[in-house]
Amino acid sequence: MLSWLSQEGYPGCMDRATFACSTAFFRDYSSSSQGAFCLPGGHVDFIEKVESFTYSDFFRDYLIPNHPCIFSAKFTEDWGSRRNWVTWDGKPNFDHLLQKFGEAVVPVANCDVKEYNSNPKEQLPFKEYINYWKEYIKNDYRSSRGCLYLKDWHLSRAFPEQDVYTTPVYFSSDWLNEYWDAIAVDDYRFVYMGPKGSWTPFHADVFRSYSWSANICGRKKWLLYPAGQEEYLKDRHGNLPFDVTAPGLQDRSVYPRYNQSQPPVEIVQEAGEIVFIPSGWHHQVYNLEDTISINHNWVNGCNVAIMWCFLQDELAAVQREISEWKVPMDDWHLQCQLIMKSCTGIDYKEFYNFLKVIAENRISVLENGLDDEALAKNTPKAAISTLGMLHAVFDLKRTVKVLTSLSANEDFKKLDLTSLSPPPEALLHHLKAAIDTALL
């Protein structure tokens, strides 16, 4: 069984040394209260060569320790978007974009307006946005409409036939998109397009996920804060700042712990480069030029425990907010779940189903394998096999850890679990049996 598990013939697979190292490392990593480490001097590694950087290198040096890094433009040079979406002088190719996507409707944020802790959005025809952008450039980057930024466009879902990009193998263990593709509801693959001066306020990514962001053209500046540092940036009411560079943060009467925070890790990302943002790291991002980028949010076995901690924190916040209604409301616990799902996009029962889909895909590959024809197809199970069977075992071990915690959670046990199939106990038993069999 172990000779089959090693899957040495597949590119990017996890080798045995990395599997052993990651299993030991994860025990220490999971017990850390921060889940991240400070970088000496704010240094961020630059990965230059595609041929000498393996998936195991990325897994060991960046995923598990939760460190950022930058991939050179060589990692994206064969993408269709790099060839076709950019003019000879490195600018957005508006004519090509209009030809391909002119009739689309896209989400656009106004960077000049604050609405709660974000920018208000509206839906615009893509051709209207491109016309605005052209005029904005002609008017020296000014407009009475403000600075508009096309954000969170699900282009891959709307135009699956387009040759835009290929997800690098380093980011292919992607449980979020594996799950949401399976239920055909949503995805976390986005395109961003915006003029010089557009920006995204201070935030951490959905579910405290990882993210990767590739510049098709243009340049970005990133301000990154390691997980835990955001606590020092909260005001006396516990709210995070909208703009982490605002002078008001120096006011100790409003931000009493600001002086205890570390300076951000600053990255300037050039055209073609990919930035890897660690799980739970808050950040603020600026477009230094007219810029187009592609972004994925993703969770996998290395950070699913962080996602679970985030969901518990979110539910606790909801419970505190409506605690006065606990006694008169018979279904208070259910209402808390509903509110949490409306805010975060997921509740505890869906989180169970998320873990189930991920687990069952890996169990199927471990128990049945895949033939060459199945491997050639772009499916989650093919991706699992490409990364190697030891990676599937690692994923199942991490799933067992989180599923065990979820099953023991008092708020989860108060829900009606009869609709869950299989029941949590049965899924856990199957998971453990599959792991034991694979490692025989």
C-alpha positions as a Markdown table, in Angstrom:
| # | Residue | x | y | z |
|---|---|---|---|---|
| 1 | Met | 0.0 | 0.0 | 0.0 |
| 2 | Leu | 2.8 | 2.5 | 0.9 |
| 3 | Ser | 4.5 | 2.1 | -2.5 |
| 4 | Trp | 1.2 | 3.1 | -4.1 |
| 5 | Leu | 0.7 | 5.9 | -1.6 |
| 6 | Ser | 3.9 | 7.6 | -2.5 |
| 7 | Gln | 2.7 | 8.3 | -6.1 |
| 8 | Glu | 6.1 | 9.5 | -7.1 |
| 9 | Gly | 5.2 | 9.8 | -10.7 |
| 10 | Tyr | 2.8 | 12.7 | -10.2 |
| 11 | Pro | 4.1 | 16.3 | -10.3 |
| 12 | Gly | 3.9 | 18.3 | -7.1 |
| 13 | Cys | 3.0 | 15.4 | -4.9 |
| 14 | Met | 3.8 | 15.3 | -1.2 |
| 15 | Asp | 6.8 | 13.2 | -0.4 |
| 16 | Arg | 7.1 | 11.0 | 2.7 |
| 17 | Ala | 9.6 | 13.3 | 4.5 |
| 18 | Thr | 7.2 | 16.2 | 4.1 |
| 19 | Phe | 4.3 | 14.1 | 5.3 |
| 20 | Ala | 6.2 | 13.1 | 8.4 |
| 21 | Cys | 7.5 | 16.6 | 9.0 |
| 22 | Ser | 4.1 | 18.2 | 8.5 |
| 23 | Thr | 2.3 | 15.8 | 10.8 |
| 24 | Ala | 4.7 | 16.6 | 13.7 |
| 25 | Phe | 4.8 | 20.3 | 12.9 |
| 26 | Phe | 1.0 | 20.5 | 12.8 |
| 27 | Arg | 0.7 | 19.3 | 16.4 |
| 28 | Asp | 2.8 | 22.2 | 17.6 |
| 29 | Tyr | 1.2 | 24.7 | 15.1 |
| 30 | Ser | -2.3 | 23.8 | 16.1 |
| 31 | Ser | -1.6 | 24.4 | 19.8 |
| 32 | Ser | -0.3 | 27.9 | 19.1 |
| 33 | Ser | -2.7 | 30.6 | 20.2 |
| 34 | Gln | -1.8 | 32.8 | 17.2 |
| 35 | Gly | -1.6 | 30.2 | 14.4 |
| 36 | Ala | 1.1 | 32.4 | 12.8 |
| 37 | Phe | 4.7 | 33.5 | 13.3 |
| 38 | Cys | 6.4 | 36.9 | 13.0 |
| 39 | Leu | 8.8 | 37.3 | 10.1 |
| 40 | Pro | 12.3 | 38.5 | 10.9 |
| 41 | Gly | 12.5 | 42.1 | 9.7 |
| 42 | Gly | 9.3 | 41.7 | 7.7 |
| 43 | His | 11.1 | 39.6 | 5.1 |
| 44 | Val | 9.0 | 37.9 | 2.4 |
| 45 | Asp | 10.6 | 35.2 | 0.3 |
| 46 | Phe | 10.6 | 35.6 | -3.5 |
| 47 | Ile | 10.3 | 32.3 | -5.5 |
| 48 | Glu | 12.1 | 32.8 | -8.8 |
| 49 | Lys | 12.3 | 29.5 | -10.6 |
| 50 | Val | 9.4 | 27.3 | -11.5 |
| 51 | Glu | 11.5 | 24.2 | -12.2 |
| 52 | Ser | 13.2 | 24.1 | -8.8 |
| 53 | Phe | 10.2 | 24.8 | -6.5 |
| 54 | Thr | 8.1 | 21.8 | -5.7 |
| 55 | Tyr | 4.7 | 21.5 | -4.0 |
| 56 | Ser | 6.4 | 19.9 | -1.0 |
| 57 | Asp | 8.6 | 23.0 | -0.7 |
| 58 | Phe | 5.6 | 25.2 | -0.6 |
| 59 | Phe | 3.7 | 23.0 | 1.8 |
| 60 | Arg | 6.6 | 22.7 | 4.2 |
| 61 | Asp | 7.9 | 26.3 | 4.1 |
| 62 | Tyr | 4.8 | 28.4 | 3.6 |
| 63 | Leu | 1.5 | 26.6 | 4.0 |
| 64 | Ile | 2.2 | 24.8 | 7.3 |
| 65 | Pro | 4.1 | 27.7 | 9.0 |
| 66 | Asn | 1.6 | 30.2 | 7.5 |
| 67 | His | 4.2 | 32.5 | 5.9 |
| 68 | Pro | 3.6 | 34.8 | 2.9 |
| 69 | Cys | 5.7 | 34.5 | -0.2 |
| 70 | Ile | 5.8 | 36.0 | -3.7 |
| 71 | Phe | 6.0 | 33.9 | -6.9 |
| 72 | Ser | 7.8 | 35.4 | -9.9 |
| 73 | Ala | 6.1 | 36.3 | -13.2 |
| 74 | Lys | 7.5 | 33.1 | -14.6 |
| 75 | Phe | 4.8 | 31.1 | -12.9 |
| 76 | Thr | 2.1 | 32.9 | -14.9 |
| 77 | Glu | 3.8 | 33.6 | -18.3 |
| 78 | Asp | 1.8 | 30.9 | -20.1 |
| 79 | Trp | -1.7 | 32.2 | -19.0 |
| 80 | Gly | -4.1 | 33.3 | -21.7 |
| 81 | Ser | -5.0 | 36.4 | -19.7 |
| 82 | Arg | -1.3 | 37.5 | -19.6 |
| 83 | Arg | -1.1 | 37.1 | -23.4 |
| 84 | Asn | -4.5 | 38.6 | -24.4 |
| 85 | Trp | -5.7 | 41.0 | -21.6 |
| 86 | Val | -2.6 | 43.2 | -21.7 |
| 87 | Thr | -1.3 | 45.6 | -24.4 |
| 88 | Trp | 2.3 | 45.6 | -25.7 |
| 89 | Asp | 3.2 | 48.3 | -23.1 |
| 90 | Gly | 1.7 | 46.5 | -20.1 |
| 91 | Lys | -1.7 | 48.3 | -19.9 |
| 92 | Pro | -5.2 | 46.7 | -19.7 |
| 93 | Asn | -6.3 | 45.7 | -23.2 |
| 94 | Phe | -9.7 | 47.3 | -23.1 |
| 95 | Asp | -10.7 | 46.4 | -26.7 |
| 96 | His | -10.0 | 42.7 | -26.1 |
| 97 | Leu | -11.8 | 42.7 | -22.8 |
| 98 | Leu | -14.9 | 44.5 | -24.3 |
| 99 | Gln | -14.9 | 42.0 | -27.2 |
| 100 | Lys | -15.0 | 39.0 | -24.8 |
| 101 | Phe | -17.0 | 40.3 | -21.8 |
| 102 | Gly | -18.8 | 43.4 | -23.0 |
| 103 | Glu | -22.3 | 42.2 | -22.2 |
| 104 | Ala | -21.5 | 40.9 | -18.7 |
| 105 | Val | -22.8 | 42.6 | -15.5 |
| 106 | Val | -20.1 | 43.1 | -12.9 |
| 107 | Pro | -19.9 | 44.1 | -9.2 |
| 108 | Val | -18.3 | 47.6 | -8.7 |
| 109 | Ala | -17.3 | 49.3 | -5.5 |
| 110 | Asn | -16.8 | 53.0 | -4.9 |
| 111 | Cys | -13.5 | 53.4 | -3.1 |
| 112 | Asp | -14.3 | 57.0 | -2.1 |
| 113 | Val | -17.3 | 56.0 | 0.0 |
| 114 | Lys | -17.3 | 54.3 | 3.4 |
| 115 | Glu | -20.3 | 52.1 | 4.2 |
| 116 | Tyr | -19.8 | 50.5 | 7.6 |
| 117 | Asn | -16.3 | 49.0 | 7.3 |
| 118 | Ser | -16.3 | 48.5 | 3.5 |
| 119 | Asn | -17.2 | 50.3 | 0.2 |
| 120 | Pro | -20.7 | 50.2 | -1.2 |
| 121 | Lys | -21.2 | 48.1 | -4.3 |
| 122 | Glu | -23.4 | 48.3 | -7.4 |
| 123 | Gln | -24.0 | 46.1 | -10.4 |
| 124 | Leu | -22.9 | 47.7 | -13.7 |
| 125 | Pro | -22.7 | 46.5 | -17.3 |
| 126 | Phe | -19.0 | 45.6 | -18.0 |
| 127 | Lys | -18.9 | 47.9 | -21.0 |
| 128 | Glu | -20.1 | 50.8 | -18.9 |
| 129 | Tyr | -17.4 | 50.2 | -16.4 |
| 130 | Ile | -14.7 | 50.1 | -19.1 |
| 131 | Asn | -16.0 | 53.3 | -20.6 |
| 132 | Tyr | -15.8 | 54.9 | -17.1 |
| 133 | Trp | -12.3 | 53.6 | -16.7 |
| 134 | Lys | -11.1 | 55.1 | -20.0 |
| 135 | Glu | -12.6 | 58.5 | -19.1 |
| 136 | Tyr | -11.1 | 58.3 | -15.6 |
| 137 | Ile | -7.7 | 57.9 | -17.1 |
| 138 | Lys | -8.2 | 60.7 | -19.6 |
| 139 | Asn | -9.3 | 63.0 | -16.7 |
| 140 | Asp | -6.1 | 62.4 | -14.8 |
| 141 | Tyr | -7.7 | 59.8 | -12.6 |
| 142 | Arg | -10.6 | 62.0 | -11.4 |
| 143 | Ser | -14.4 | 61.6 | -11.8 |
| 144 | Ser | -17.5 | 62.9 | -10.2 |
| 145 | Arg | -18.6 | 59.3 | -9.8 |
| 146 | Gly | -15.6 | 58.6 | -7.5 |
| 147 | Cys | -12.9 | 55.9 | -7.9 |
| 148 | Leu | -14.7 | 52.8 | -9.0 |
| 149 | Tyr | -13.2 | 49.3 | -8.5 |
| 150 | Leu | -14.5 | 46.1 | -10.2 |
| 151 | Lys | -14.2 | 43.5 | -7.4 |
| 152 | Asp | -15.2 | 40.0 | -6.7 |
| 153 | Trp | -16.3 | 39.2 | -10.2 |
| 154 | His | -16.9 | 35.4 | -10.7 |
| 155 | Leu | -15.6 | 35.5 | -14.2 |
| 156 | Ser | -14.5 | 31.8 | -14.3 |
| 157 | Arg | -18.0 | 30.7 | -13.3 |
| 158 | Ala | -19.7 | 33.0 | -15.9 |
| 159 | Phe | -17.2 | 32.3 | -18.7 |
| 160 | Pro | -15.8 | 28.7 | -18.1 |
| 161 | Glu | -14.9 | 28.3 | -21.8 |
| 162 | Gln | -12.4 | 31.3 | -21.7 |
| 163 | Asp | -8.6 | 30.6 | -21.6 |
| 164 | Val | -7.9 | 32.9 | -18.7 |
| 165 | Tyr | -5.5 | 31.1 | -16.3 |
| 166 | Thr | -4.6 | 27.7 | -14.8 |
| 167 | Thr | -4.5 | 27.3 | -11.0 |
| 168 | Pro | -0.9 | 26.6 | -10.0 |
| 169 | Val | -0.4 | 23.2 | -8.4 |
| 170 | Tyr | 0.7 | 24.9 | -5.1 |
| 171 | Phe | -2.9 | 26.2 | -4.6 |
| 172 | Ser | -4.7 | 23.1 | -5.9 |
| 173 | Ser | -5.6 | 21.6 | -2.5 |
| 174 | Asp | -8.6 | 24.0 | -2.4 |
| 175 | Trp | -11.4 | 22.7 | -0.2 |
| 176 | Leu | -13.6 | 25.8 | -0.5 |
| 177 | Asn | -14.0 | 25.7 | -4.2 |
| 178 | Glu | -14.1 | 21.8 | -4.2 |
| 179 | Tyr | -17.1 | 22.0 | -1.9 |
| 180 | Trp | -19.0 | 24.9 | -3.4 |
| 181 | Asp | -18.5 | 23.5 | -6.9 |
| 182 | Ala | -19.9 | 20.2 | -5.6 |
| 183 | Ile | -23.1 | 21.8 | -4.5 |
| 184 | Ala | -23.2 | 24.2 | -7.5 |
| 185 | Val | -24.0 | 27.3 | -5.4 |
| 186 | Asp | -21.0 | 29.6 | -5.4 |
| 187 | Asp | -17.2 | 29.8 | -5.7 |
| 188 | Tyr | -14.3 | 31.8 | -4.3 |
| 189 | Arg | -12.5 | 32.6 | -7.6 |
| 190 | Phe | -12.5 | 36.3 | -8.5 |
| 191 | Val | -11.3 | 38.8 | -10.9 |
| 192 | Tyr | -10.4 | 42.4 | -9.9 |
| 193 | Met | -10.0 | 45.3 | -12.2 |
| 194 | Gly | -9.3 | 48.9 | -11.1 |
| 195 | Pro | -7.6 | 52.2 | -12.0 |
| 196 | Lys | -4.5 | 53.6 | -10.2 |
| 197 | Gly | -5.6 | 54.7 | -6.8 |
| 198 | Ser | -8.3 | 52.1 | -6.2 |
| 199 | Trp | -7.9 | 50.1 | -3.0 |
| 200 | Thr | -9.4 | 47.6 | -0.6 |
| 201 | Pro | -9.8 | 48.5 | 3.1 |
| 202 | Phe | -8.4 | 46.6 | 6.0 |
| 203 | His | -9.8 | 43.1 | 6.3 |
| 204 | Ala | -9.0 | 39.4 | 6.7 |
| 205 | Asp | -10.3 | 37.0 | 4.1 |
| 206 | Val | -13.5 | 34.9 | 4.2 |
| 207 | Phe | -13.5 | 32.2 | 6.9 |
| 208 | Arg | -9.9 | 33.3 | 7.6 |
| 209 | Ser | -8.9 | 31.5 | 4.5 |
| 210 | Tyr | -5.6 | 31.6 | 2.6 |
| 211 | Ser | -5.6 | 33.7 | -0.6 |
| 212 | Trp | -3.5 | 33.9 | -3.7 |
| 213 | Ser | -3.5 | 37.0 | -5.9 |
| 214 | Ala | -1.9 | 37.2 | -9.4 |
| 215 | Asn | -1.4 | 40.5 | -11.2 |
| 216 | Ile | -2.2 | 40.1 | -14.9 |
| 217 | Cys | -1.0 | 43.7 | -15.4 |
| 218 | Gly | -0.2 | 46.6 | -13.1 |
| 219 | Arg | 1.3 | 46.8 | -9.6 |
| 220 | Lys | -0.1 | 46.5 | -6.1 |
| 221 | Lys | 1.1 | 47.5 | -2.6 |
| 222 | Trp | 0.1 | 45.1 | 0.2 |
| 223 | Leu | 0.2 | 46.0 | 3.9 |
| 224 | Leu | 0.1 | 42.6 | 5.8 |
| 225 | Tyr | -0.4 | 42.0 | 9.5 |
| 226 | Pro | 0.4 | 38.6 | 11.0 |
| 227 | Ala | -2.6 | 36.8 | 12.6 |
| 228 | Gly | -3.1 | 38.2 | 16.1 |
| 229 | Gln | -1.6 | 41.7 | 15.3 |
| 230 | Glu | -5.1 | 43.0 | 14.5 |
| 231 | Glu | -5.9 | 42.9 | 18.2 |
| 232 | Tyr | -3.6 | 45.8 | 18.8 |
| 233 | Leu | -5.4 | 47.8 | 16.0 |
| 234 | Lys | -8.9 | 47.7 | 17.5 |
| 235 | Asp | -10.4 | 50.8 | 19.0 |
| 236 | Arg | -11.7 | 50.9 | 22.6 |
| 237 | His | -15.0 | 49.4 | 21.4 |
| 238 | Gly | -13.3 | 46.4 | 19.8 |
| 239 | Asn | -13.7 | 47.6 | 16.2 |
| 240 | Leu | -11.0 | 47.3 | 13.6 |
| 241 | Pro | -10.0 | 50.3 | 11.5 |
| 242 | Phe | -11.4 | 51.0 | 8.0 |
| 243 | Asp | -8.0 | 52.4 | 6.9 |
| 244 | Val | -5.0 | 51.1 | 8.8 |
| 245 | Thr | -2.9 | 54.1 | 7.6 |
| 246 | Ala | -5.3 | 56.8 | 9.0 |
| 247 | Pro | -3.7 | 59.3 | 11.3 |
| 248 | Gly | -6.5 | 58.7 | 13.8 |
| 249 | Leu | -4.9 | 55.4 | 14.9 |
| 250 | Gln | -2.3 | 57.5 | 16.7 |
| 251 | Asp | -5.0 | 58.7 | 19.2 |
| 252 | Arg | -4.5 | 56.5 | 22.3 |
| 253 | Ser | -7.8 | 57.5 | 23.7 |
| 254 | Val | -9.5 | 55.8 | 20.7 |
| 255 | Tyr | -6.9 | 53.1 | 19.8 |
| 256 | Pro | -5.3 | 52.4 | 23.2 |
| 257 | Arg | -3.1 | 49.5 | 22.0 |
| 258 | Tyr | -2.0 | 50.8 | 18.6 |
| 259 | Asn | 1.6 | 51.5 | 19.8 |
| 260 | Gln | 2.0 | 47.8 | 20.7 |
| 261 | Ser | 1.4 | 46.7 | 17.1 |
| 262 | Gln | 4.2 | 45.7 | 14.8 |
| 263 | Pro | 4.7 | 47.6 | 11.5 |
| 264 | Pro | 3.0 | 45.8 | 8.6 |
| 265 | Val | 4.9 | 43.6 | 6.3 |
| 266 | Glu | 4.9 | 45.6 | 3.0 |
| 267 | Ile | 5.0 | 44.0 | -0.4 |
| 268 | Val | 5.0 | 45.7 | -3.8 |
| 269 | Gln | 3.7 | 43.2 | -6.3 |
| 270 | Glu | 4.7 | 43.6 | -10.0 |
| 271 | Ala | 2.9 | 42.5 | -13.1 |
| 272 | Gly | 2.7 | 38.7 | -13.5 |
| 273 | Glu | 3.7 | 38.0 | -9.9 |
| 274 | Ile | 1.6 | 36.0 | -7.4 |
| 275 | Val | 1.3 | 36.9 | -3.7 |
| 276 | Phe | 0.4 | 34.2 | -1.2 |
| 277 | Ile | -1.5 | 35.6 | 1.8 |
| 278 | Pro | -1.5 | 33.4 | 4.9 |
| 279 | Ser | -4.6 | 32.3 | 6.8 |
| 280 | Gly | -6.0 | 34.9 | 9.1 |
| 281 | Trp | -3.6 | 37.7 | 8.1 |
| 282 | His | -5.3 | 41.1 | 7.9 |
| 283 | His | -4.3 | 43.3 | 5.0 |
| 284 | Gln | -4.9 | 46.4 | 3.1 |
| 285 | Val | -4.2 | 46.7 | -0.7 |
| 286 | Tyr | -3.6 | 49.5 | -3.1 |
| 287 | Asn | -3.4 | 49.5 | -6.9 |
| 288 | Leu | -0.4 | 51.6 | -7.8 |
| 289 | Glu | -1.2 | 51.5 | -11.5 |
| 290 | Asp | -4.2 | 50.4 | -13.6 |
| 291 | Thr | -4.3 | 46.8 | -12.5 |
| 292 | Ile | -6.1 | 43.5 | -13.3 |
| 293 | Ser | -5.7 | 40.6 | -10.9 |
| 294 | Ile | -7.0 | 37.1 | -10.3 |
| 295 | Asn | -7.7 | 35.9 | -6.7 |
| 296 | His | -8.7 | 32.7 | -5.0 |
| 297 | Asn | -9.7 | 32.2 | -1.4 |
| 298 | Trp | -9.0 | 28.7 | -0.2 |
| 299 | Val | -9.0 | 26.4 | 2.8 |
| 300 | Asn | -7.3 | 23.0 | 3.1 |
| 301 | Gly | -6.0 | 20.6 | 5.8 |
| 302 | Cys | -3.4 | 23.1 | 6.9 |
| 303 | Asn | -5.8 | 25.8 | 8.0 |
| 304 | Val | -9.3 | 24.1 | 8.4 |
| 305 | Ala | -8.7 | 24.3 | 12.2 |
| 306 | Ile | -8.4 | 28.1 | 11.8 |
| 307 | Met | -11.7 | 28.2 | 9.9 |
| 308 | Trp | -13.4 | 26.2 | 12.7 |
| 309 | Cys | -12.0 | 28.5 | 15.3 |
| 310 | Phe | -13.3 | 31.5 | 13.3 |
| 311 | Leu | -16.8 | 30.0 | 13.1 |
| 312 | Gln | -16.9 | 29.4 | 16.8 |
| 313 | Asp | -15.8 | 33.0 | 17.5 |
| 314 | Glu | -18.5 | 34.2 | 15.1 |
| 315 | Leu | -21.2 | 32.2 | 16.8 |
| 316 | Ala | -20.1 | 33.4 | 20.2 |
| 317 | Ala | -20.3 | 37.0 | 19.0 |
| 318 | Val | -23.9 | 36.5 | 17.7 |
| 319 | Gln | -24.9 | 34.8 | 21.0 |
| 320 | Arg | -23.6 | 37.8 | 22.9 |
| 321 | Glu | -25.4 | 40.2 | 20.7 |
| 322 | Ile | -28.9 | 38.6 | 21.2 |
| 323 | Ser | -28.3 | 37.1 | 24.7 |
| 324 | Glu | -31.3 | 39.0 | 26.1 |
| 325 | Trp | -33.6 | 37.0 | 23.9 |
| 326 | Lys | -32.4 | 33.6 | 25.1 |
| 327 | Val | -35.1 | 32.9 | 27.6 |
| 328 | Pro | -38.2 | 34.1 | 25.8 |
| 329 | Met | -37.1 | 32.5 | 22.4 |
| 330 | Asp | -37.7 | 28.7 | 22.1 |
| 331 | Asp | -35.4 | 28.3 | 19.1 |
| 332 | Trp | -32.7 | 30.8 | 20.2 |
| 333 | His | -29.9 | 28.4 | 19.3 |
| 334 | Leu | -31.3 | 27.9 | 15.8 |
| 335 | Gln | -31.7 | 31.7 | 15.4 |
| 336 | Cys | -28.1 | 32.2 | 16.3 |
| 337 | Gln | -27.1 | 29.8 | 13.6 |
| 338 | Leu | -29.3 | 31.6 | 11.0 |
| 339 | Ile | -27.8 | 34.9 | 11.9 |
| 340 | Met | -24.3 | 33.6 | 11.7 |
| 341 | Lys | -24.9 | 32.1 | 8.3 |
| 342 | Ser | -26.3 | 35.4 | 7.0 |
| 343 | Cys | -23.1 | 37.1 | 8.2 |
| 344 | Thr | -20.5 | 34.5 | 7.3 |
| 345 | Gly | -22.1 | 32.4 | 4.6 |
| 346 | Ile | -22.1 | 29.1 | 6.6 |
| 347 | Asp | -23.5 | 27.6 | 9.8 |
| 348 | Tyr | -22.5 | 24.5 | 11.8 |
| 349 | Lys | -24.6 | 22.0 | 9.9 |
| 350 | Glu | -23.2 | 23.2 | 6.5 |
| 351 | Phe | -19.7 | 23.1 | 8.0 |
| 352 | Tyr | -20.4 | 19.4 | 8.8 |
| 353 | Asn | -21.5 | 18.9 | 5.2 |
| 354 | Phe | -18.4 | 20.7 | 4.0 |
| 355 | Leu | -16.2 | 18.4 | 5.9 |
| 356 | Lys | -18.2 | 15.4 | 4.7 |
| 357 | Val | -17.7 | 16.2 | 1.0 |
| 358 | Ile | -14.0 | 16.8 | 1.5 |
| 359 | Ala | -13.6 | 13.5 | 3.5 |
| 360 | Glu | -15.7 | 11.4 | 1.1 |
| 361 | Asn | -13.8 | 12.5 | -2.0 |
| 362 | Arg | -10.5 | 11.5 | -0.3 |
| 363 | Ile | -11.8 | 8.2 | 1.0 |
| 364 | Ser | -13.0 | 7.3 | -2.5 |
| 365 | Val | -9.6 | 7.9 | -3.9 |
| 366 | Leu | -7.8 | 6.0 | -1.2 |
| 367 | Glu | -10.2 | 3.0 | -1.4 |
| 368 | Asn | -10.7 | 2.9 | -5.2 |
| 369 | Gly | -7.9 | 4.8 | -6.8 |
| 370 | Leu | -8.3 | 6.4 | -10.3 |
| 371 | Asp | -7.6 | 5.1 | -13.7 |
| 372 | Asp | -5.6 | 7.1 | -16.3 |
| 373 | Glu | -8.7 | 8.4 | -18.0 |
| 374 | Ala | -10.1 | 9.8 | -14.7 |
| 375 | Leu | -6.8 | 11.3 | -13.9 |
| 376 | Ala | -6.8 | 13.2 | -17.2 |
| 377 | Lys | -10.1 | 15.0 | -16.3 |
| 378 | Asn | -10.2 | 18.2 | -14.3 |
| 379 | Thr | -12.1 | 16.9 | -11.3 |
| 380 | Pro | -11.5 | 17.2 | -7.5 |
| 381 | Lys | -10.6 | 13.5 | -7.2 |
| 382 | Ala | -8.1 | 13.9 | -10.0 |
| 383 | Ala | -6.5 | 16.8 | -8.2 |
| 384 | Ile | -6.4 | 14.7 | -5.0 |
| 385 | Ser | -4.5 | 12.0 | -6.8 |
| 386 | Thr | -2.2 | 14.5 | -8.5 |
| 387 | Leu | -1.0 | 15.7 | -5.1 |
| 388 | Gly | -0.4 | 12.1 | -3.9 |
| 389 | Met | -2.1 | 9.7 | -1.6 |
| 390 | Leu | -0.1 | 10.8 | 1.4 |
| 391 | His | -1.6 | 14.2 | 1.0 |
| 392 | Ala | -5.1 | 12.6 | 1.0 |
| 393 | Val | -4.1 | 10.8 | 4.3 |
| 394 | Phe | -2.9 | 14.1 | 5.7 |
| 395 | Asp | -6.2 | 15.8 | 4.7 |
| 396 | Leu | -8.2 | 13.0 | 6.4 |
| 397 | Lys | -6.2 | 13.3 | 9.6 |
| 398 | Arg | -6.9 | 17.0 | 9.8 |
| 399 | Thr | -10.6 | 16.4 | 9.0 |
| 400 | Val | -10.8 | 13.9 | 11.9 |
| 401 | Lys | -9.3 | 16.4 | 14.3 |
| 402 | Val | -11.8 | 19.1 | 13.4 |
| 403 | Leu | -14.8 | 16.8 | 13.0 |
| 404 | Thr | -14.1 | 15.4 | 16.4 |
| 405 | Ser | -14.1 | 18.9 | 17.9 |
| 406 | Leu | -17.3 | 19.8 | 16.0 |
| 407 | Ser | -19.1 | 16.6 | 17.2 |
| 408 | Ala | -18.3 | 17.4 | 20.8 |
| 409 | Asn | -19.3 | 21.1 | 20.5 |
| 410 | Glu | -22.3 | 21.9 | 22.7 |
| 411 | Asp | -23.9 | 24.3 | 20.2 |
| 412 | Phe | -23.6 | 21.7 | 17.5 |
| 413 | Lys | -25.2 | 19.0 | 19.7 |
| 414 | Lys | -28.2 | 21.3 | 20.4 |
| 415 | Leu | -29.1 | 21.3 | 16.7 |
| 416 | Asp | -31.4 | 18.8 | 15.0 |
| 417 | Leu | -28.8 | 16.4 | 13.5 |
| 418 | Thr | -31.1 | 13.8 | 12.2 |
| 419 | Ser | -30.9 | 15.3 | 8.7 |
| 420 | Leu | -27.1 | 14.7 | 8.6 |
| 421 | Ser | -26.2 | 11.7 | 6.5 |
| 422 | Pro | -24.1 | 9.9 | 7.5 |
| 423 | Pro | -24.3 | 10.7 | 11.2 |
| 424 | Pro | -21.1 | 12.3 | 12.5 |
| 425 | Glu | -20.1 | 9.2 | 14.5 |
| 426 | Ala | -20.4 | 7.0 | 11.4 |
| 427 | Leu | -18.4 | 9.5 | 9.3 |
| 428 | Leu | -15.7 | 9.6 | 11.9 |
| 429 | His | -15.5 | 5.8 | 12.1 |
| 430 | His | -15.2 | 5.6 | 8.3 |
| 431 | Leu | -12.5 | 8.3 | 8.2 |
| 432 | Lys | -10.4 | 6.5 | 10.8 |
| 433 | Ala | -10.8 | 3.2 | 9.1 |
| 434 | Ala | -9.7 | 4.6 | 5.8 |
| 435 | Ile | -6.6 | 6.2 | 7.3 |
| 436 | Asp | -5.7 | 3.0 | 9.1 |
| 437 | Thr | -6.1 | 0.9 | 5.9 |
| 438 | Ala | -4.1 | 3.4 | 3.8 |
| 439 | Leu | -1.1 | 3.3 | 6.2 |
| 440 | Leu | -1.0 | -0.5 | 6.6 |
